[in-house]
Amino acid sequence: MGDHNQPFLSVSGDPECAPVHDDSVVDDALHRPQGSSKSKLLLAVFSGIFVVCLILAGGYDKSGVVKIHQLEGGDEMGVGPMEMPAGSATTRPSVSRGKSAGVSEKANLSPQQLLGGGEGSGDGLSEDFPWNNSMLSWQRTAFHFQPEKNWMNDPNGPLFYKGWYHFFYQYNPNAAVWGDIVWGHAVSRDLIHWLHLPLAMVADQWYDVQGVWTGSATILPDGKVMMLYTGSTNESVQVQNLAYPADHDDPLLLDWVKHPGNPVLVPPPGIHHKDFRDPTTAWQTSEGKWRITIGSKVNKTGIALIYDTDDFVNFELKDGFLHGVPGTGMWECVDFYPVAVAGGDGLDTSANGAGVRHVVKASLDDDRHDYYAIGTYDEEAGKWYPDNPAIDVGIGIRYDYGIFYASKTFFDQSKQRRILWGWIGEWDSEAADVRKGWASLQGMPRTVVLDTKTGSNLLQWPVEESERLRLRSKEFKNVVAKPGAVVPIKLEAATQLDIVAELELDKEAVDRVVESNEEFKCSSSSKGAAHRGALGPFGLLVLSEETLSEQTPVYFYVVKGKNATLRTYFCADQSRSSLANDVNKQIYGSSVPVLQGEKFGVRMLVDHSIIESFAQGGRSVITSRVYPTKAIYGAARLFLFNNATEAGVTASIKVWQMNSAFIRPFPNL
């Protein structure tokens, strides 16, 4: 695999990794404007001549990749300022979908539109990018769950039942846009290899005729399943309904019966008829009653209403609410579950008492992000209190700082763990989704445990079964990236990867750096990974094109503050992820605790148009959707980069090629 002790060998020596040289070459690639069609034609002609010359001169390696030769003198140069290409932050306006029906926005709108700027606001372009079938086909994932075609959104009622994992989801069987929502259904033995089943529930009753919306499953002590879900009535009133399997002996749970007395809950006094949705899994109180919570709001205060029941048909509304936070707006897809203070195994939803903390999570309708907080549950009062009000639900920590919404957990009793699902929407144009015939993914299922080191974070990690998809691996040890360097990581392919990396800053350089009062924020750094500081950014460029004309940096940024304290940020920069002008290319991230003795660590799942990045053992997570036009198929590359000005970085990286999950219809159904 080459000499890892000499990471800067010239490419002609066929190393596993070697540096890109010459700032001018890289900067030119990053700043090159998209010219006129005439210019593009001339460029194509000269490019063809250039390729022929390269072949004749031996400028291609055995895999057909253009070699980047070391410049005379061997000067090591970096990527330079990497300015954002013109138009990279634009997104084509879309028609609003879902809001008028009483759910969160389901169209890909610009950030300005999401904040209320209207359909014509923002930097939207009037024309779609000329996508071709090859580009669009590449976007479909290999090991993330998605239906065979059409639109999907929220995860619903996940559970483990008679040897099968069941996954239900919001689905439009008629188009690749939101609407006509029913419940799709799939099963798996291992949370990875899914088999599609017939639709579980359709919109065929007055109380759900405008949508069979989000719900949750509860497994009773006798093994029976109760499924509560929100229906939108013929008058657009949000009500709660009960369904259950027609045959509890059927491990596939193919047929569902809607309770004849539906709806079992209607909006209580003082709650708007479109602000009452998404019942949780029920948990049992010490008195033997079952308790659920439902998301709502009062003015701009997001709240979780709380109900008790004996039979899932008759409910009692408890005084007040489980919790509420002013200014957070409508709470959707509320989740409530226990975590063990000692970490380790997950807990049944009804667990309570010594050694148990409780998580409240809400999906905020206003900004389409999922926030959680850890706190104390008072069963008798029916109240939950955050450990730290400064990071309460909706104003503090998020599950994921990228594209991740409407998440739901369930307790996997077969392996004593809590599993998190989350909907990963699209950031391309609706026209592109319609053309490719599908929209949205589900994130890789994640285990969730309390971070016992910080006490205020959860640790999310891909389920262990994901490792069964690993094929061949390559390891790159002690790869050095000096300030300003970009180092290619040579792989056979780079579109289906599992990457584990540890990075270290040069300690002597860190000690020399002067303390700073810099106020850094990933999302407000207009240059993203091109913003050069003393101690960052540094990380990996994934789904990158050879000349870096397209690249998605995932990186750390460190600020040395007063008393030599180091504050670390974990970011993902999509601003240069695509040359297309009709995709949303934001910069995501947040601060992340890096404790004494910890290296900077990241695991990344790259699966075509989705990148899931887990920092510091899952303490912070970012999910990205990217739509490259060039960095696809065999042209995709992986690089280590260091855009710091004062400190070098040493990295150890292991990369696995990932197999397909071969998601398909259940045979003979």
ABEGO torsion letter per residue (X at the ends): XEBAABAABBAAAGBABBBBBEAAAAAAAAABBBBBAAAAAAAAAAAAAAAAAAAAAGABBAAGBBBBBBBBGGBBBBAEAGBBBBGAABBBBBBBBGAAAGBBBABBBBAAAAAGAEAABEABBABBBBBBAAAAAAABBAABBBBABEBBBBBBGBBBBGGBBBBBBBBBAABABBEGBBBBBBBBAAGABBBBBBBABBBABAAAAAEBBBBBBBBBAAGBBBBBBBBBBAAGBBBBBBBBBABAABAAGABBBBBAAOBABBBBBGBBAABBBGBBBBBBBAAGBBBBBBBBBBEABBBBBBBBBAAGABBBBBBEBABBBBGAEBBBGBBBBBBBAAEEBBBBAABBEBGBBBBBBBBBAAAGBBBBBBBBBBAAAGBBBBABAAABBGABBBABABBBBGBBBBBBAAAGBBBBBBBBBBABBAAAAAAAGBBEBBBBBBBBBBBAAAGABBBBBBBAAAAAABBBBBBBBGBBBBBGBBBBBBBABAABBBBBBBBBBBAAAAAABBBBABBBBAAABAAEAABBBAAOBBEBBBGBBAAGABBBBBBBBBBBBBGGBBBBBBBBBAAAABABAABBBBBBEBBBBBBBGBBBBBBBBBBEABBBBBBGGGABBBBBBBBBAABBEAABBBBBBBABAABBBBBBBBBBBBBBAGBBBBBGX
